[in-house]
Amino acid sequence: MAHNEAVDVVLVGAGIMSATLAVLLKELDPAIKLEVVELMDSGAAESSNPWNNAGTGHAGLCELNYTPQAADGSVDIKKAVHINTQFEVSKQFWSYLTKKGTFGSCKSFISPVPHLSFVQGDSGVSFLKERFNVLSKHHAFADMEYTEDKGKMAEWMPLMMPGRSPDEVLAATRVMNGTDVNFGALTNQLLKHLTSAPDTQVKYCKRVTGLKRNGNGWTVSIKDVNNGNTREVDAKFVFLGAGGAALPLLQASGIEESKGFGGFPISGQWLRCDNPEVVKQHQAKVYSQAAVGSPPMSVPHLDTRVVDGKKSLLFGPYAGFTTKFLKHGSFMDLPLSVRAGNIGPMLAVAKNNMDLTKYLVSEVMQSMEQRLDSLRRFYPQAKAEDWRLEVAGQRVQIIKKDPKKGGILQFGTELVAAKDGSLAALLGASPGASVTVSIMLELIEKCFADKARGEWAGKLAEIFPAREKVLETDAALYRKINTQNNIALELVEENSETPSYA
């Protein structure tokens, strides 16, 4: 009988998560033997693809849902600060790789684009003002500007101001050092960098069909989707980073920690504009408030996108519903994910989220004219002929057990790991890609705890001179790291704090 191939690590899915973890592990231990397995015929084909996500380098600068307002009017900035410092950790990793000289150009995946928040109406203005007052006192947001002056807004977002009623109540904030990130280009750059190292393979058109305990590790069954051939690989550690497909694979593993998890798929669409006359008038990512009753992932925004050196505008997202867990998945994904252990939480979520269900149905039923009406809240003079519909990636929101409600729908990401650290899966969505590095460091500290504290500690300190907790509290260190990152990633000119717009 033929012996199974053996590797140290198998990573399922060739998106931003697996690519980041694989490169990190090779930096920490160049002798590690690993294999990335991808169902599609290229990397970053699902959520990491630039047209499947907003490409906002999520740093809490403009996303209003990261700063919830309490009933007494106070604004909680903890999440925004944490996400901001997580993004700085991501930038440290990209800076480290860029400085090595063998990684390639950072300009292919990250561009400076100002981040703005924009609100309408008295309650929106009072919220934004309070948000600005609290956030701007924190060192990570010290450069934020606030205005209710329409002349200033016309300078900040010239596309969005013409055609408005003179008595419309508006306010905006702006942070100049925001970014647009092409996570598809970054993922493929990481994969290319990875395959230049020994003992690493990235294999496409391969489906994982089984996960079986094997002593202290796992036997992974892999099928070639083109010729039907199957093989088995023994791995000491398995990472399930396959976006929406991570949940069924996690369930297939049978680990105790997977019990009770379910998934709720939400699809998305964008309006996209490539007309250079329109595109050149908007150099920003402008986020506003979600409509009452709509989920956090539906926060409307009008974004500058830089993909393969070309600028476009995206507006959305418009939510939708399908039972697929991946854009290229199967309509049976959702029904096949139902288990005895998760049917209770899933039914509880269905019962407690009727508003969300109604919202998704209404979004699916929208006409192009209704979608354009939403766009005209941002850009009053938008013309139908300049915009087309672009189908975005699938997001599978996490459903988990809750002692009080039976089950809750969670908007965010969750790392689920086996107690012995031999397998881990990443579930959920936003802010996902922007904070990948922090999540993968958390995985390393959980699943490779002894090495992270021991033989890998020096290298981790070299790559990451400052982690989230210290960046949240040490203003001088935050400014130093932020400046170093921005120079290394060519987001600002050296000896300057001004973003170098392409």
N, C-alpha and C positions, 0 to 999 in steps of 0.2 A: 504493500500500500504506500502511495506517495506521501511523503511528509509535507505538512503545511508549511508555507513560507512563514518566517518569523520576523517581526519588527518590534521596535520599542513602542511606537505610537501609530495608531490609525486615526486619521481625522476625516470625518464624513462631511462632505460639502466643501466646495472651493470658493466660498464667499469671504468676506472681510474677516469674519471671526476665525475660521480655520487658518487662513493665510497668516493672520497676525500671530496666532498661537504657535503655528509651525515655525515661523521665523524667530520668534522669541525663544522657543525651546532650542533651536539650533545655535542661537547666540550664547545661550547659557551652557549648552553641552554640544560642541561641534561633532562629537562621536555618536550622538543619538541617531537611531535609524527610524525614519518615519515615511508614511505613505498617506497622501491625500487622495480620497476617492470622490469623484464628482459624477452625478447622473447626466448632466448636460455635456455638450461637446466643447465647452470653454469655461473659464473661470468667471465669476461675478455675473452669472446669467440670470439670477433671481433678484433678491432684494438689494444686493450690492450694485446692480446695474445703475448707471447714472440717471436713466429715465424712469427707474422704478422707485426712486426716493428723492427727497427734496434737496439733498446735497448740502444742507445747512450744516456747517460745522457747529453743532449744537453746543453753545457755551452759555446759555441762559441770558444772553444779551437782549433778545427780542421776543422770546417765546413766553407769552403772558400766562399760559397754563402752568408754568414752573413757579409762579409766584401767586398762589391762591390768596384770595381776600376773605377774611373772616366776617361774620355778621356785624362786628363792631367797627368794620372799615379798615382794620389793621391788615398789613400784607406780610406774609411769611416768605422770607427769601432763602430759607435753608436749602431747598432743592436747587434753586438757580445757582447758588454759590458752589454747591457740591458738583453739579454738572460742569460748571465753568472750570473748576480745578481738575476734574476728570479729563476734560478736553486738553488742558495744559499737559497732562500726563501723556495723552496720545501724541501731542506735538513733540514732547521730549523724545519719544521713540522714533518718530519720523525724522527728527533732527539728527539723532544719533546715527540712523541708517544713512541719511544724506551725507553726513560728514565722513562716512567710511570711504566714499568715493566710488564704490562699486554698485551702488543701489540705483543710480539713475537720477534724473532731474525731478526736483520737487514741483517744478512749474507744471508738470503734466497732470498733477492731481490736486493742487491747492492754490487758490487765488484769493487775493484780498477783495472783499465785498462788504460794504457797510451793512450793519444789522439795525433795522428800525422797527419800532412798535408804533402802531397807528390806531387811534380810537375815535369813535364818533359818539356824540350825545353827552349829556351832563354826567351820568353815572360812569361812563367810560373815561371821561376826562378826570374825574375825581379819583378813580382807581389808578390811572396811569401816573398822576401827580404824586399820589402816596407811594406807589411803587418806586418812582424815581427818587423820592426823598429818602426812602430806606436803602435802596440799592446803592445809590451814589456815595453813601457813607462807607461802603465796603471797598477795600483797595482793588478788588477785581473789577469793579464797575465805576471807578473814580472818573473815568473819561466820558461817562454818559452825559449827553446833552438833552435838555427838555425844552419844548416850545409849544405855545398855543398860537404863535404868530404865523399867519397863513403865507406871508411873504417868505419867511424862513423855510416853511414846509415846501414851498414852490422850488426853493434852491435844493432842498434835500431829496425831493421826489417829484421832479418836474412833470412826469407823465401823469401823476395822480391828481394834480390840483385843478387843471382847467376843466370847466364845465360844472363846477360845484355851485350850489346856492351860496350867496354871500353871507347868509346868516347861519350856515351850518356850523355846529359846535364840534371842533376837532382839536386833537393834541397828538404830539408825536415825540418819541425819544430816538436818539441816534447814537450808535457807537461805531466809530470809524474802523476799528481794527477787527471787524468780523471777517468770516471767510466763507467761500464756497468750496466744497470738496467733491471731487469726482471719485467716489469710493470704488467705482468699477476700475478706473485706471490705477488707483492705489492698490487694489486687490491683485490685479494682474502684474503690477510691478513687484509686489511682495512674492507672488508665485514664481516669477521669472528669477528673482534673487534667490529664492529657495532652491530651485532646481539646478542652480549653478554650484550648489554645495554637494559633497559626496553623501551617499546613503539617503537620498531623498527622491521620492517619486511623486508626481502628480498624474493621476490616471483618470481620463475622461470617459464618458459613456459607460459608467459602471454604477450598478445599483446594489446597495447593501440589502440582502434578502434575509439575513439571519444574524443574531448575536447570541452566543452561547458562552456561559461561564466555563473557564478552562483553568483550573487551579487558581492562581492569583491573578490571572488575566482573562482574556476573552478570545474566542474564535469567531472571526468575522467572515460570513459567507458573502461573496461578491459575484454578481452576475454581469457579464458583458452584454449590454443591451443590443449590440449590433449582431453578434454571432451566437448569443445564448450560452456561451461557455461559462462555467462557474469555477471558482477557486476558493480556498479558505486560507485566511491569514491569521496567525496567532499574534496577539498584541498584548503588551503589558498594560497599556492604557488606551482607551478609546474616547474620542471627543465627538459628540454629535452636534455639529454646527451647521445643520442643513436647513436653516430657516424654519418654515412651516413643517417640513418633513422630520424635524427633530423629535416632535411629540410621538408619532407612531413608532419611531425607532427606540425612543426612551421606553415606551410601553412594551416593546418587543424584548427589551433587556430583562424585564421582570424585576428590576431592583426595587427594594422596599420603598425607596424615596420617590419612585415614580407614581405610587398609588394616589388616586384622587385628583390627579391633574387632568384637565380637559383643555380643549382649544376652541376658540370662536373665531372663524376666519372673516376678515373684513378686506374687501378689495378696494382699490382706489383708481381714480382717473384724474388727469390734469387737462387744463387747457394750455396749449403750447403755441408760442409765437416765435417765428424765425425771421419776421420782416425787419431788416436792419434799421429802417427808419424809425420803427417803434422801439426796438431793442436798445438803441443808443441813447434813448431818453430815460432809461431806468437802470441805474447802477446801484442796486440795493436788494436786500431781502427784507421785505416789509410784512410783518406779522400783525394780525389783529385778534379780536376775541371770537371764540366759537359761539355759534347761535345757541340760545337756551335749549337744553335737552339733547344737544349733540355731543358726541364723545370727544375727549381731548385730542385724539389724532386728527380731528376734522378742523382744527384751527386754520382759518383761511390765510393764505399768504401769497404775495406776488414776488417772485424770485428771479434775480439774475442767475443764470446757470452758465458755467463755462465747461463745455464738454469738447475734448479734442481740440482745444484752442479756439473754438467758435462759441459766440455768445447767443443765448436764447432766453426767452422769458417763460416761466411756468406759473400758472395760477391754479390754486386748488388747496387741498385735495377735495375731490368729490368722492364720498364713500359709496361703496356698493356691496353687494353680498353674493357670494358663491360658496358652495360647499368644498371647493378646492383648498388645499393647504399651501399649494405653490401655484404660481402663475401658469406653469406648465404641468400642473398636477392633475388629479382625477376627481371627478364629482363625487366619488365614493370616499374621499379622504375623511370628511366629517363623520358620516355614519359609521365607518369602520373604526373610528377612534373611540367610540362609546364602549365603556367597560362597566362591569358591576361596581368597580371602585370609584368611578367618576360620574355615573349617571345621576346620583343625588345632587352633587354640586352643579352639574350642567342643567338639570331641571330647575334648581333654585335660581340660577342665574337667568334662565329663560323667563321665569315668573317675575323676577325683580327688575328686569330690564326691558319691559315692554316699550318704554319710550325709545330706547335704542333701536329696537326692532322696527318700530314705526318710522323712525328717522331713516334707517337704512332703506326701507321700502320706498319712502318718498324720494330719496336720493337716486335710487335705481330708475324711478319713473320720470325723472326730470328730462325735459326737452333741452335741446341745445340753446334755445332762447332763454330758458330759465337759468341755465348755467352762465350764460352771458350776463344776465341780470345780476348775479352774484359778483361777477368780475367787475361790473360797472360801479359797485360800491367802492371799489379800489380805484378804478380807471374809468371815469364817467364817459369818456369819448371812445371807448373800445369799439372797434368795427368787427363784425362777425367774420369777414373774409380774412382777417389777419390771424385767426385762431383756429386750431384744430384739436380734436380730442386725442389724448395719449393715454393708453391704459398703463397704470402703474403696477407695482408689485403687490403680492398678497401679504397681509399681516395676519398672523394668528395670535390673537390676544389670549392670555392665560386665564383659565378657569381653575380655581383651587378651592379646597375645602375651607369652610369658615364655621367655627363653633356656634356663632349666633345666627347667621343667615343661611347656613347650609352650604352655600357656595358663593364666591365673589368673582367678578370679572376684573382682571387686573391689567391696567395699561402701563406697560413698562417691560423690563427684562428680568429674568430670573435664572440663576445658575442652579442646576439640580445635580448633585454629585452623589455617587455611591459612598457608603460609609468608609469603605476601604480605599477610596480614592482611585479606583481602577477605571472608572467611567464617569463622564460628566456630559451634561447636555445644556444648551442654552435655549431657553424658551422666551417668547415675547417679541416686542417691537421697540418703538422709539424710547429713548434717543439712541438706542442701538449702536449704529456704526461709529458715531462720534466718540463714544466712550468704550469702544472695543478694547483698547489697551488696558484700561482699568479693570474691566471684567475678566480679561485673560490673566492679569496679574492676580486677581482674586482666585481664579481657578488654580493657578500655579501654587499659591500659598495654601490652598485647600487640599489639592491632590498630590502635590510634591512637597509637602510641608517640611520634611527633614532637609531636603536639598535646598529649598528656598532659604531656610535659616542657616544652613551650613555652607556647602561648597559653592552654591550659586549666589550667596549673599553679596560678595564683592562685585561680581559682574552686574547684578541688579542695581547696586548703588552707583556703578559707573554709568549705566544706561539712564537711570532715573535719579538724578541728584536730589529731587524733591517730590514727595508723594502728596496726595490730596490733602491729608489732614494738616500738614505743615503749611501748604500753600493757602489753605483757608484762613490761617491765623497769622502768618508771618508776612507782613506787607512788603518789607524790603526784599526778602527772598523771592516772593511772587513776582515783583517787578523785574528782578534780575533774570529769573528763569524765562518769563514772558518775553523779555527783550532778546535774550539769547535764541529762543525758539523762533521768533519772528525774523531774526536776521538769517539764521541757518536755513529757514524755509523760504527765504527771499520774499517775505511778505512786507518787509520794510527795507529801505536802503540802509546800509551800515552807517552809523553815526547819525541816524535820523529816526524819528518815531512816526514818520508819515508813511502810510501804506503806499506801496508802489503798484498802482493799478495798471493792469495789462491793457 
